[in-house]
C-alpha cells in the first residue's frame, strides 16, 4: 500500500532551488566602475523590471554622490587598478570567492594604457586569465565585456581603439555555450570631451550613455542565467511516493 508523503522530494528540492533563485551580479572594473554613477542609473532602470531583485555583489560600496542613494552599491570596481596586475595577483579569485556571481560586467584596460602604456596583447592575455578566474568560480558565468570608453587626455585613444578592436576576436575565441561572453561598445558615440568630467571619468551625460549600453546586454544575460536556473530546478523535481 502506498502512502502519500507529507512533502514530496519535488517540493523539498523545489523550495531549496527557490531559495537560491536570486541572481547575483558583479560590476567589475577600475574607477570607471567604482567612482561613477552609471551603476546607480542602471539599478534605477532595472528596479521596476523583473530584474529589480537581482543581488549586486562585490566588496566595495563607493559612489560619486549619485542622486539615487538607495541603490545596491556593491561592486568590484578598484580605482587605479590594471587588468594585468589583477590577473597576475589573482585578486579576482579572492573577490569571487567572497562574493560569487552569476553575471559579471567588465570595463578594464584604461589604466593599463594610461598609466603604463601596456601593449594590447598583454592586456588581452590578462583578460583571458580573468575569464578563467570567472569560470573557475562559476562554470556557467555570464560575462559582459566592454569595449572601453575614450579618454579626453593625451593621445591614448589610438591605443584604446586598438584594444577595443582586439576584444571582438578575443571574445569570439573564448565564447562557450555554458559561459557566453557578450561584447558591448562603450566607445562609439561616447565623447572624450563632453561626456567626461575630468578627461577620464564620465559625467552625468556619460553615465547615462554607459548605462544605456549596459542595460540591454545585462538584461539578456539575466534572462539566460535565470532560464538556466529554472531548468536546473525542474531537473530535481522528481516525484516521490512511499
VEXLO-342452 format. One line per 3 residues: for each residue x negated, y negated, z of C-alpha. Coordinates in Angstrom, 3 decimals. Example, Ala and Ser with C-alpha at 12.3 -4.5 7.8 and 13.67 -1.06 7.14 Angstrom:
-12.300 4.500 7.800 ~ -13.670 1.060 7.140
//
This chain:
0.000 0.000 0.000 ~ -1.341 -3.384 -0.971 ~ -1.033 -6.248 1.454
-1.077 -9.859 0.339 ~ -4.050 -11.637 1.952 ~ -3.632 -14.893 3.803
-6.157 -16.503 1.462 ~ -7.481 -15.185 -1.844 ~ -11.088 -15.426 -2.873
-9.863 -17.752 -5.609 ~ -8.527 -20.204 -3.051 ~ -11.592 -19.965 -0.839
-14.055 -20.342 -3.682 ~ -11.938 -22.954 -5.390 ~ -11.918 -25.018 -2.199
-15.678 -24.722 -1.939 ~ -16.047 -25.828 -5.535 ~ -13.752 -28.789 -4.905
-15.946 -29.930 -2.047 ~ -18.890 -30.093 -4.458 ~ -16.966 -31.587 -7.356
-18.094 -35.196 -6.842 ~ -20.689 -36.126 -9.430 ~ -23.972 -37.668 -8.290
-25.552 -40.366 -10.446 ~ -29.080 -41.775 -10.050 ~ -30.070 -45.095 -11.680
-33.843 -44.612 -12.134 ~ -36.468 -47.095 -13.260 ~ -38.531 -50.102 -12.266
-37.472 -53.632 -11.234 ~ -35.113 -53.844 -14.214 ~ -33.146 -51.168 -12.381
-33.837 -52.375 -8.839 ~ -33.540 -56.165 -8.501 ~ -30.822 -56.831 -11.058
-27.016 -56.886 -11.259 ~ -26.201 -54.554 -14.141 ~ -25.667 -51.813 -11.541
-23.055 -53.927 -9.763 ~ -21.344 -54.753 -13.037 ~ -21.392 -51.113 -14.109
-19.981 -49.931 -10.783 ~ -17.214 -52.534 -11.008 ~ -16.255 -51.439 -14.530
-16.221 -47.769 -13.512 ~ -14.306 -48.190 -10.250 ~ -10.890 -48.461 -11.942
-11.503 -45.325 -14.014 ~ -11.578 -41.652 -13.107 ~ -15.315 -42.093 -12.533
-14.847 -44.575 -9.718 ~ -15.571 -41.845 -7.154 ~ -18.946 -40.862 -8.616
-21.565 -40.943 -5.861 ~ -24.506 -43.183 -6.774 ~ -27.693 -41.844 -5.195
-31.245 -42.972 -4.500 ~ -33.491 -44.196 -1.715 ~ -33.106 -47.906 -2.477
-30.298 -50.395 -1.914 ~ -31.900 -53.558 -3.312 ~ -29.938 -56.053 -5.372
-30.206 -59.615 -6.695 ~ -27.458 -61.454 -4.792 ~ -24.880 -59.940 -7.110
-21.365 -61.307 -6.892 ~ -19.830 -57.928 -6.152 ~ -21.381 -56.965 -2.822
-19.127 -53.947 -2.255 ~ -20.668 -51.668 -4.868 ~ -22.622 -48.488 -4.223
-26.176 -49.852 -4.207 ~ -28.014 -46.521 -4.025 ~ -30.638 -46.364 -6.754
-34.177 -45.213 -7.527 ~ -35.488 -48.428 -9.052 ~ -39.003 -49.422 -7.974
-40.389 -52.856 -8.793 ~ -43.823 -52.815 -10.385 ~ -43.951 -49.044 -10.866
-45.344 -47.465 -14.023 ~ -43.846 -44.392 -15.658 ~ -47.351 -42.910 -15.885
-48.009 -43.382 -12.170 ~ -44.629 -41.988 -11.127 ~ -45.263 -38.919 -13.273
-48.855 -38.379 -12.156 ~ -47.988 -38.820 -8.472 ~ -44.911 -36.570 -8.717
-42.867 -39.260 -6.990 ~ -39.653 -38.399 -8.829 ~ -39.928 -34.855 -7.450
-39.610 -36.166 -3.905 ~ -36.891 -38.653 -4.772 ~ -34.760 -35.949 -6.375
-35.398 -33.537 -3.523 ~ -33.949 -36.133 -1.161 ~ -31.176 -37.283 -3.488
-30.222 -34.609 -6.039 ~ -28.312 -35.830 -9.070 ~ -26.133 -34.506 -11.878
-26.650 -37.526 -14.146 ~ -29.604 -39.892 -14.386 ~ -30.299 -43.063 -16.371
-33.891 -44.111 -17.031 ~ -35.219 -47.520 -18.094 ~ -39.022 -47.283 -17.787
-42.170 -48.317 -19.591 ~ -42.140 -52.085 -19.190 ~ -44.840 -52.155 -16.513
-46.953 -49.592 -18.354 ~ -47.149 -52.066 -21.240 ~ -47.140 -55.418 -19.413
-49.453 -54.527 -16.524 ~ -51.921 -52.114 -18.063 ~ -51.324 -52.033 -21.828
-50.971 -48.259 -21.757 ~ -50.753 -46.585 -25.187 ~ -47.387 -45.306 -26.308
-48.465 -41.672 -26.426 ~ -49.415 -41.766 -22.738 ~ -46.074 -43.326 -21.778
-44.206 -40.713 -23.796 ~ -46.237 -37.946 -22.143 ~ -45.186 -39.370 -18.771
-41.556 -39.336 -19.913 ~ -41.933 -35.641 -20.746 ~ -43.257 -34.933 -17.260
-40.378 -36.886 -15.712 ~ -37.775 -34.959 -17.714 ~ -39.418 -31.762 -16.493
-39.074 -33.035 -12.915 ~ -35.407 -33.773 -13.527 ~ -34.717 -30.318 -14.906
-36.691 -28.614 -12.153 ~ -34.383 -30.368 -9.705 ~ -31.248 -29.579 -11.733
-31.446 -27.374 -14.874 ~ -28.185 -28.965 -16.042 ~ -29.258 -32.570 -15.547
-27.604 -35.005 -17.947 ~ -30.152 -37.632 -18.965 ~ -29.610 -41.068 -20.497
-32.843 -42.782 -21.585 ~ -33.072 -46.413 -22.656 ~ -34.997 -47.996 -25.431
-36.171 -50.811 -23.173 ~ -35.291 -54.496 -23.303 ~ -37.631 -57.073 -24.889
-39.850 -59.415 -22.896 ~ -39.862 -63.192 -23.117 ~ -43.504 -63.481 -22.075
-46.693 -62.840 -24.030 ~ -46.885 -60.635 -27.112 ~ -45.607 -57.435 -25.538
-42.655 -56.841 -27.830 ~ -44.717 -55.233 -30.589 ~ -45.788 -52.516 -28.140
-42.266 -52.297 -26.710 ~ -40.878 -51.761 -30.210 ~ -43.451 -49.027 -30.807
-42.418 -47.282 -27.587 ~ -38.734 -47.614 -28.462 ~ -39.346 -46.111 -31.894
-41.170 -43.163 -30.331 ~ -38.363 -42.473 -27.862 ~ -35.956 -41.207 -30.556
-38.010 -38.245 -31.896 ~ -39.284 -37.530 -28.385 ~ -35.723 -37.158 -27.063
-34.686 -35.049 -30.039 ~ -37.585 -32.705 -29.380 ~ -36.687 -32.203 -25.719
-32.913 -32.146 -26.059 ~ -31.145 -28.977 -24.878 ~ -27.534 -27.888 -24.616
-27.805 -27.395 -20.860 ~ -29.618 -30.674 -20.223 ~ -28.940 -33.104 -23.047
-30.846 -36.347 -23.481 ~ -28.929 -39.297 -24.882 ~ -30.794 -42.418 -26.013
-29.250 -45.876 -25.674 ~ -30.570 -49.002 -27.361 ~ -31.079 -51.755 -24.794
-33.365 -53.701 -27.156 ~ -31.192 -54.560 -30.147 ~ -29.035 -57.612 -29.523
-30.857 -58.495 -26.299 ~ -32.575 -61.900 -26.368 ~ -36.051 -62.157 -24.881
-35.246 -65.789 -24.066 ~ -31.578 -66.466 -23.347 ~ -30.842 -63.084 -21.691
-33.758 -63.201 -19.221 ~ -34.032 -65.295 -16.073 ~ -37.828 -65.233 -15.819
-39.112 -63.733 -19.039 ~ -38.845 -60.203 -17.621 ~ -35.609 -59.591 -15.699
-32.099 -60.015 -17.089 ~ -29.942 -62.953 -16.072 ~ -26.160 -62.682 -15.821
-25.743 -62.514 -19.608 ~ -28.493 -59.894 -19.837 ~ -26.999 -57.842 -17.009
-23.674 -57.818 -18.841 ~ -25.325 -56.693 -22.084 ~ -27.182 -53.893 -20.319
-24.025 -52.760 -18.519 ~ -22.095 -52.644 -21.786 ~ -24.764 -50.424 -23.365
-24.999 -48.067 -20.365 ~ -21.245 -47.732 -19.884 ~ -20.111 -45.542 -22.831
-23.167 -43.302 -22.615 ~ -22.721 -42.842 -18.890 ~ -19.007 -42.081 -19.215
-19.874 -39.466 -21.840 ~ -22.499 -37.942 -19.526 ~ -19.995 -37.853 -16.657
-17.424 -36.139 -18.880 ~ -19.890 -33.446 -19.940 ~ -21.113 -32.875 -16.375
-17.586 -32.771 -14.949 ~ -16.413 -30.308 -17.610 ~ -19.297 -28.001 -16.727
-18.465 -28.152 -13.029 ~ -14.809 -27.400 -13.761 ~ -15.756 -24.430 -15.953
-18.095 -23.111 -13.273 ~ -15.338 -23.395 -10.679 ~ -12.963 -21.344 -12.865
-15.546 -18.583 -13.225 ~ -15.459 -17.932 -9.473 ~ -11.669 -17.851 -9.223
-11.377 -14.060 -9.080 ~ -8.041 -12.794 -7.701 ~ -8.361 -10.704 -4.566
-5.929 -8.236 -3.087 ~ -6.194 -5.858 -0.148
//
